[in-house]
Each structure stands twice: as C-alpha cells, then as structure tokens.
Amino acid sequence: MNSVVVIGAGMAGLTAARILHRAGKSVTVLDKGRAVGGRLMTRSFRIEGFGEAIGDRGAQYFTVRDEKFAELAQELERAEVIREWRSPDARKETRYIGVNGMVSIAQYLAKGLDVRVEQRVNHLSTDDGVWTVETDDALSVRADALLITAPVPQALELIDTSDIALSSEHHRALENIRYHPCISLMALLAEDSALSAESAQLHGDTLRWVADNKRKGISTLPVLTLHAAWEFSTKHWMDSDEEVAKQMLAVAAPFVGSQVLMYKVHRWRYSEPVAFYMDPCLVLQEPLPLAFAGDAFVSARIEGAALSGMAAAEALLAM
C-alpha cells in the first residue's frame, strides 16, 4: 500500500492522514466543507461599525483520558495550539480549547498534508485494482486504500450508491449506528453577556450549552454560542432559522442580558453518536483495503475521534 484517500478532514481523518503521511504514504484528504475541521468549527461574521465576531460553532473543548491521545495533546500544547480552559463550572477533568478557536487544532494537524476542501465525494469505484474517488467538481483521485471518516450514515450512502459490496454483517453493524442532531446558534451582542462564567452546561429541554467566546479569549466582541438539546433539535429541525433562533434566545435570555445584533444558525445533523460500533475502527480487505473511522467507533468526543483515526491508520499500515 503506497497511497490512501481519506474522506473527511475532521479530527479522525486528519489524525489518520498525519500518521500515514509520516509513514511515507501518499495521502490525499477530501472534505466537502469550506475548511478543515468538521465539528472543530470556528466561524466569524462582520457587522458594520462593530468589527469581526468569532465563535466556536461546534465542539467547544476536549478532555484527555487515553495515554496515546495525551501525547498528541502535549504536542499541541507545546506548539501553543491549545491551552487549558479553567472555566468556573469545569469538572475535575482538565478542559482544553484551541488558542484561536477549535479550528486551529485541525489547521495544525493539516500542515504538510494534501487536503482538498469543498470537494464532495459522489462516487467510488475499484477499477484496475485501485480505488477511484470522484467528486462533484470532477476531481478524480486514485489510491491503493480508502479511509472514510464521514458520519456513518453518509459513508454508507456513498458505499451503497457506488455499489461497493459490504458483507451483510458489516453493513448491518454500520446501519445500527445512530446520532443525535444539534442546532447551534452564534449570537453577536451589543454589550457583554450576563453569563456569570465562561460557559454553562444546561439541562433543559431547549438548551444544553451556552458559552461566551469573548471570555474564552477567541473573540474581541461578545459572542455567545448556544447548543440546543437533541430533543429540541429533532422537533424543530425543519423550522426556519428565525423561529429556531426566537425560541433558543428566549430561553437563553438570562445569559444574554443585551441586545442581539446578529445571529447565525447551523444544523449539525450528526452531532453526537448514541449507538456505536464496538471496535475503534472497521478495516476490510475486500474489495480493496477499506477503513471506516470516527467518533462513532470509540466515543462521542474529540479524543474518541482521534483514537479511531489512529487505530485505522495503524491497521492500514499493518496490511
């Protein structure tokens, strides 16, 4: 195996690609998004007269439990990509955040890699003993092995529409993986928020998380990130942005404490895995080397995604 295509430039895909690249393999990473990171998403928007508002839209922080992941976290800390986040409501575990937003973690991992963003993969084939991966932009990449780190329902849809045969056992196991959705809202405020801490974990039926990105140190302007509870997200998934924002901001009013100048709504359809594959990754040899990895294979955390990517890369190298 000399070459690999990795679909997905999130934590799992970039971690795996990095290991494969360092092992001397030719690696191409494809992602449909505008930038690397997946749920390590930091976004900004401008409003005239105020400047640029920045906020973490997806993953808010990560913790470290596994020794292998601890090594990566230590590297990120030495490179000043991450720092400890001692929020007043933090639990005993140390939380880490990206110094310039969570996307800075993905940007660091992507250095030196051949990453192509805004490339939605639409077809796979196994002609002439190699994988051929095609995108909506007519990009075609050939490689000896394929690693898919997209959310499993999207991965299965790509496999099925490309007529790639999986055993009934493996197909059924992947079909059983389930995710909760999450509606995320970033709100730019006219004045500092009324949040008493940098963040708060909530337990209501509408909101489960609120964070102040200015207090986190990634925005010069007061920007709140709100994450809706999965029950609310499921019920209101098809509602307009205006209706969703109205309800979320009403519940968040005690934390807002200021005029909302602008807001942005984002929908994470596959936000949190709730039914998992029992191994760190799934690696197959037929029809050609094929691996699946992501946070649905270890745990619904950034650490879990990284460990799954590590396991997939090591398994492919062992082949």
C-alpha positions in Angstrom: 0.0 0.0 0.0 1.6 3.2 -1.2 -1.4 5.6 -1.4 -4.5 6.4 0.6 -7.5 8.7 0.1 -9.1 9.9 3.3 -12.6 11.2 3.1 -13.2 13.8 5.9 -10.9 16.4 7.3 -12.2 16.3 10.8 -10.3 15.0 13.9 -10.3 11.4 12.8 -9.4 11.9 9.2 -6.6 14.4 9.9 -5.1 12.3 12.7 -5.1 9.2 10.5 -3.7 11.1 7.4 -0.9 12.5 9.5 0.2 9.1 10.7 0.0 7.6 7.1 1.9 10.6 5.7 4.7 10.2 8.3 4.9 6.6 7.3 5.8 7.6 3.8 2.4 7.0 2.1 0.9 9.3 -0.4 -2.2 10.7 1.2 -5.0 12.9 -0.2 -7.7 14.2 2.1 -11.0 15.3 0.7 -13.7 17.2 2.5 -17.0 18.8 1.4 -16.6 21.7 3.8 -15.2 25.1 3.2 -12.3 24.5 5.6 -10.8 21.7 7.6 -12.1 20.7 11.0 -15.5 19.2 10.7 -17.1 19.8 14.1 -13.9 21.6 15.1 -15.6 24.6 13.5 -14.7 28.2 14.3 -16.7 30.8 12.3 -16.7 34.6 12.1 -19.0 37.3 10.8 -18.8 41.0 10.5 -21.3 43.8 11.2 -20.6 47.3 10.1 -19.4 49.5 12.9 -18.5 46.6 15.3 -15.9 44.5 13.6 -15.4 40.8 13.4 -17.2 38.4 15.7 -15.6 34.9 16.2 -17.1 31.9 17.9 -16.7 28.1 18.2 -19.8 26.7 16.5 -19.3 23.0 17.0 -17.0 21.3 19.5 -16.3 23.6 22.5 -13.4 21.9 24.2 -11.8 18.5 24.8 -10.5 16.4 27.6 -7.7 13.8 27.8 -8.0 10.3 29.2 -6.0 8.0 27.0 -2.2 7.9 27.0 -1.9 7.9 23.2 -4.1 10.9 22.9 -2.2 12.6 25.7 0.9 12.5 23.6 -0.9 14.4 20.8 -2.4 16.9 23.3 1.1 17.5 24.7 2.4 18.2 21.2 -0.5 20.7 20.6 0.2 22.4 23.9 3.9 22.7 23.2 3.1 24.2 19.8 0.8 26.7 21.5 -2.2 25.5 19.5 -4.3 24.7 22.6 -4.4 25.8 26.2 -6.1 24.7 29.4 -9.6 26.2 29.9 -10.3 26.5 33.6 -13.9 27.6 33.3 -15.5 28.0 36.8 -18.0 25.3 36.0 -15.3 22.8 34.9 -15.4 19.3 36.4 -12.3 17.6 37.8 -11.1 16.8 34.2 -8.9 19.5 32.6 -10.5 21.0 29.6 -8.5 22.2 26.6 -9.5 24.7 23.9 -7.9 26.0 20.7 -6.0 29.2 21.4 -7.5 30.8 18.3 -10.7 28.7 18.3 -11.1 24.9 18.0 -10.4 25.0 14.2 -6.8 25.9 15.0 -6.4 22.2 16.1 -7.4 21.0 12.7 -5.3 23.6 10.9 -2.2 22.4 12.8 -2.9 18.7 12.1 -3.4 19.5 8.4 0.0 21.2 7.9 2.0 19.4 5.3 -0.9 17.3 4.1 -2.6 17.3 0.7 -6.0 18.5 1.8 -8.7 19.4 -0.8 -11.7 21.2 0.7 -15.0 22.0 -1.0 -14.8 18.5 -2.6 -17.9 16.5 -2.1 -17.3 12.8 -3.0 -20.1 11.4 -5.1 -18.7 8.1 -6.4 -16.3 5.3 -5.6 -15.1 2.5 -7.9 -12.4 -0.2 -7.7 -11.1 -0.3 -11.3 -7.8 -1.9 -12.1 -7.1 -2.9 -8.6 -7.1 0.6 -7.1 -9.8 2.9 -5.6 -11.0 5.8 -7.8 -12.7 8.5 -5.8 -14.7 11.1 -7.7 -16.1 14.5 -6.6 -18.8 16.9 -7.7 -16.1 19.1 -9.1 -14.9 16.4 -11.4 -11.8 15.7 -9.3 -10.7 12.1 -9.6 -8.2 10.6 -7.2 -6.8 7.1 -7.4 -5.2 5.2 -4.4 -4.5 1.8 -3.0 -6.6 2.2 0.1 -9.6 4.3 1.2 -10.4 5.6 4.7 -13.9 7.1 5.3 -14.3 9.2 8.4 -17.5 11.0 7.4 -20.6 10.3 9.7 -21.5 6.7 9.2 -24.9 7.3 7.5 -23.2 9.5 4.9 -20.5 6.9 4.5 -23.0 4.1 4.0 -25.0 6.1 1.5 -21.8 6.7 -0.5 -20.9 3.0 -0.4 -24.4 1.9 -1.4 -24.8 4.4 -4.3 -21.4 3.4 -5.6 -22.4 -0.3 -5.5 -19.5 -1.2 -3.2 -20.3 -4.6 -1.6 -20.1 -5.0 2.1 -20.9 -8.2 4.0 -24.4 -8.2 5.5 -22.8 -8.4 8.9 -20.7 -5.3 8.5 -23.4 -3.4 6.7 -25.9 -4.1 9.5 -23.4 -3.1 12.2 -22.8 0.2 10.5 -26.5 0.7 9.9 -27.1 0.4 13.7 -25.0 3.4 14.5 -27.2 6.3 15.5 -26.7 10.1 16.1 -28.4 12.9 17.9 -28.8 16.2 15.9 -27.9 19.6 17.4 -28.9 23.1 16.3 -26.2 25.6 17.1 -26.6 29.4 17.3 -24.0 32.1 17.4 -25.3 35.5 18.6 -23.4 38.8 18.5 -24.3 41.0 21.4 -24.3 44.8 21.7 -22.7 44.5 25.2 -21.1 41.9 27.3 -23.2 38.9 28.1 -24.8 38.3 31.5 -23.3 34.8 31.7 -21.7 34.5 35.2 -18.9 32.2 33.8 -17.2 31.5 30.5 -19.7 28.6 29.9 -22.6 26.7 31.4 -23.9 23.2 30.9 -27.6 23.3 30.9 -30.2 20.5 31.4 -33.4 21.9 29.9 -35.5 20.7 27.0 -34.4 23.5 24.8 -30.7 24.3 25.5 -27.9 22.2 26.8 -24.9 24.5 26.4 -24.0 28.2 26.4 -20.5 29.7 26.1 -19.1 33.3 25.9 -16.5 33.3 23.1 -15.1 36.7 24.3 -14.4 35.3 27.8 -12.9 32.2 26.2 -10.4 34.6 24.6 -11.1 33.9 20.9 -13.3 36.9 20.1 -12.8 40.6 20.8 -16.6 41.1 20.6 -19.2 39.5 22.8 -20.4 36.4 21.0 -22.5 33.6 22.6 -22.6 30.1 21.3 -25.9 28.2 22.1 -26.3 24.5 21.6 -29.9 23.2 21.6 -30.8 19.9 23.3 -31.3 17.0 21.0 -35.0 16.8 21.7 -35.5 20.4 20.6 -33.2 19.9 17.6 -35.1 16.9 16.4 -38.5 18.5 16.9 -37.6 21.8 15.2 -35.1 20.6 12.6 -37.2 21.8 9.7 -38.3 25.1 11.3 -36.9 28.3 9.9 -33.8 29.9 11.3 -35.9 32.8 12.6 -38.3 30.5 14.5 -35.5 28.4 15.9 -33.5 31.5 17.0 -36.5 33.1 18.6 -37.1 30.1 20.8 -33.5 29.5 21.7 -32.8 33.1 22.5 -35.9 33.4 24.6 -34.7 30.5 26.8 -31.2 32.0 26.9 -32.4 35.5 27.9 -30.9 35.3 31.4 -27.5 34.7 29.9 -27.8 37.2 27.1 -28.5 40.4 29.0 -28.0 42.6 25.9 -29.4 43.4 22.5 -28.7 40.7 19.9 -27.2 42.5 16.9 -26.9 39.4 14.6 -27.2 35.6 14.8 -26.2 32.6 12.7 -27.9 29.2 12.9 -26.1 26.0 12.0 -27.6 22.5 12.0 -25.4 19.5 12.9 -27.4 16.5 11.7 -24.8 14.0 13.0 -23.7 15.8 16.2 -23.4 13.1 18.8 -23.3 9.3 18.3 -25.5 7.5 20.7 -25.1 3.9 19.3 -21.6 2.8 18.5 -19.5 0.3 16.6 -17.8 -1.8 19.2 -14.3 -1.6 17.8 -12.0 1.5 17.4 -12.4 1.2 13.6 -13.6 -1.1 10.9 -11.0 -2.2 8.4 -11.8 -4.5 5.4 -9.6 -6.1 2.7 -12.4 -6.7 0.2 -12.9 -5.5 -2.5 -9.8 -3.4 -1.7 -8.4 -2.0 1.5 -11.2 0.0 3.1 -11.5 1.5 6.5 -14.2 3.4 8.5 -13.3 5.5 11.5 -14.7 8.4 13.5 -16.2 9.3 16.9 -18.9 6.7 16.5 -16.3 3.9 16.8 -14.8 4.9 20.2 -16.6 7.6 22.0 -18.6 10.8 21.1 -15.7 13.0 21.9 -12.7 14.7 20.2 -10.4 12.2 21.9 -12.5 9.3 20.6 -12.3 10.5 17.0 -8.6 10.9 17.3 -8.1 7.4 18.7 -10.3 6.0 16.0 -8.2 7.7 13.3 -5.0 6.4 14.9 -6.4 2.9 15.0 -7.5 3.0 11.4 -4.1 4.3 10.2 -2.2 1.7 12.1 -4.5 -1.1 10.8 -4.0 0.1 7.2 -0.2 0.2 7.7 -0.2 -3.3 9.1 -1.9 -4.5 6.0 
